[in-house]
Structures are given as C-alpha cells and as structure tokens.
Amino acid sequence: MFADLPLLPPDALLGLTKLFNEDKRAVKIDLGVGVFRTLDGRTPILESVKRAEAKLLSAQTTKVYTPPEGAPGFADAIARLLLGEGHPAVADGRVFALQTPGGCGALRVGAELLKRAGAARVVAGAPTWANHQPLLAAAGLAVEMVPYYDAKTGGLFFDDFMSAVEKLGPKDVLLLHGGCHNPTGADLSPAQIDRVIAAAERHGFAPLVDFAYHGFAADLDADAFMAREIARRLPEALITYSCSKNFGLYRERVGALFLIGETRERVAAMRSQALSLARGNYSMPPAHGGSIVAEILQSSDLAALWKREVAEMAAQIRENRRLFVRTAGEMQFGERVAAIERQNGMFSMLPLSEAQVMAMRERYGVYMANTGRINLCGVNRMNVEYLCNGLKDVLRS
Ligand SMILES: Cc1ncc(COP(=O)(O)O)c(C=O)c1O
C-alpha cells in the first residue's frame, strides 16, 4: 500500500525550533517560531485563561460531545468580540459563527465550502503565510499570487495589488489578512481596505479574511476594522479567526469560521454545508479551548482582565519593534529597516538572501525562516545589539 510514498522533508518552520533547541551555543536567538514570547522568552498561560480554566474544571460534570458548532456560548461571544455589539449583519441574521480546531481548521472548512460553492480560484497578495497554499490546495483550490509586499521599501505595491483585484469576478475569492500580516507585518490602511471593499462591491468577488492576530496591532476595536466593514458592506464573505495568539491557546486548537451571507436563508444553507464539512472531517471541535474563550468573554471581570493582557502583549511587541528599529537606525541600516516600525504584529521580513539567513544561523546562532521572516518577540534589550551587529556583518559580506 505505502511502498510508493516518497519521504517528505520536515516542515521548515517547525523544524527550526528543533534546530534552535539543539544549538549548544550560550548566545543564540530564536526569531523563527510564530508564538508570542515575553522578554525572558516564555509563552505563559494568560491569567484570564487560568482563572476561566479553574472555573470550568470545577463546574464540569460530563465530557459528552459538544454540538458541531462548538462549545456552548462560544459562537455568540466570538461574534460579539469580532464584529462588536449590535453589528447590522448580526442583527439581520446574516452571520453564522462556527467553532473550529484553530484558525487552520477554519481555513480548511472555509476552503472546502468555497470549493463546493464553485469558487474558481483564490487570489492572494505575495508573499502570504506559508500554510495558506497547502491548506487551500488540500480543498482543491488553486492559489494565484499577485503583487502585494514591496521588499525594497517594506511597504506595499498597492497600485499593482489593486489592478489585480479589479480583475476579479463573481466566482473568485480574494484572500486577505485581517491584520498583522504574516509574514511581512505590512497591512492595508483603512483607506486601502475601503478601496478593496469598493472593488468587491463592483465586481462581486468574495473575500476570505484570515484573522489570526486580533488585538496585536492597535486594539481590539481598531484591529477589527476590515472584518466589520466587510460584514457590513458586502453580501458575502468568509472570515477565519484564530484564538491561538490573542488567548494564548495554541495547543488547545480553537478558532472560528464566520459565514456571512446575503440573506438569512443563504446563511442557513451555508451553515448546513459548513457543518456537514466539519462532520465529515473532524466531527466537532475540541471543547476545552472554546469553553475557555466563552467563559472569559461572558464574564465581565475575566473579559476585562483578558483585554488588559492582550493590550500588554501588543504593547510589548510594539516596544520590541521600536527597540530593533532604533538600534538598527543607530547602525545606519537605512529606510528599509525603519519601515519595520510602521508594520504590525509579531512579524517582519529582513532584507536577507537565503545564504545570509544561513550565515546568521551559522555565525551568530540567530534562527529565522529562510525567507528572512523574523518574530519581533525574540528581540529584546539584552540581545538587540548582538543581533544588529550580526546583521551588519552578514549584510556587508
Ligand atoms: C496568518 C495565519 N493564519 C492562520 C493561522 C492559524 O492559526 P492556528 O494555530 O489557530 O491554526 C496562523 C498561525 O500562525 C497565521 O499566522
């Protein structure tokens, strides 16, 4: 049966953590792994999560299956969090939220739903998160890359991106990052989002918004601008949401798929299809993470504590960005690195070739993705000068 299966190489990013851990040097820096980390390199359990978990464990009386749409209370709570109180699409019954195993689960179910609906192709700005292509391709969707990120300036090729967007038709899908673009950190501005939505209004394509870093750019309301505007103005869209980063629930695998339809009846049909896709895949999502999120968001004390904790994580990442840009600026890295301060979220791209990425690893024990993507969480007061000195050396050679 399996004799003809070739051996695949290990996942490049997951393999990076292993290489970092095996590196015996006393001074080394991990800029690879895509998780939030404190200044001393920990990814702690949030206090709000610990308290919600304690409450849940003491109250829990059964492990019986949860409904396929997820833990009780999760869907309403996450919809209020993402779309805000009293969003017109929710009031009109045009939104259904389904709990999924992480943002990846939402992407996979969403992609299969798009495939069933007859989506012709998915267009995405280049570069995009490394797992988008495999997740969408597994559902039988081809991903076509169009210009987005300008590596020379650290900004966007917005005009080129818009010309591609203007060519999309009603059976096309535009994959957008809801905020904190992975891997570049370069987000669309509100004015640019407005232009993309106006193009969708004219041409009838459906956005697929992938939102994995809610609260990590500015704040929970400002960050939700794209999702809220799309749900308000467009008849159809899908939004995939991850609670991995902002709730720190990575291994619990909790996320959501938002279905936005033109009418209540359309959403009912989309809902039935998405639930049948989930049933044929993993049946129902793991309950624990969804229950934690519901418990936090339904309790005003826990929600207030969680919002403070998200704001603290976001502030720390912004501070790390400033620190890196200031130190690199003092060493005259130029405008390309200065752009990093204007970007959002955990990630940015360094202007390094693959050979230079390898040189950083070999000479300095600095680990990052082969593309030059760095996680700013790994930069701090203790290591920033060492990092910048290494970069200066490698960029010179
Ligand atoms: C852009 C993007 N989308 C989706 C995800 C999926 O996250 P999850 O771990 O919740 O499946 C990630 C996680 O890194 C991400 O960066």
The ligand as an ORCA input file, in Angstrom:
! r2SCAN-3c Opt
* xyz 0 1
  C      -1.927     34.150      9.069
  C      -2.301     32.985      9.930
  N      -3.454     32.368      9.692
  C      -3.853     31.324     10.422
  C      -3.069     30.833     11.438
  C      -3.592     29.598     12.118
  O      -3.530     29.558     13.452
  P      -3.961     28.312     14.332
  O      -2.750     27.933     15.085
  O      -5.054     28.863     15.205
  O      -4.460     27.217     13.460
  C      -1.827     31.432     11.718
  C      -0.950     30.905     12.752
  O       0.214     31.096     12.800
  C      -1.449     32.542     10.938
  O      -0.290     33.169     11.145
*
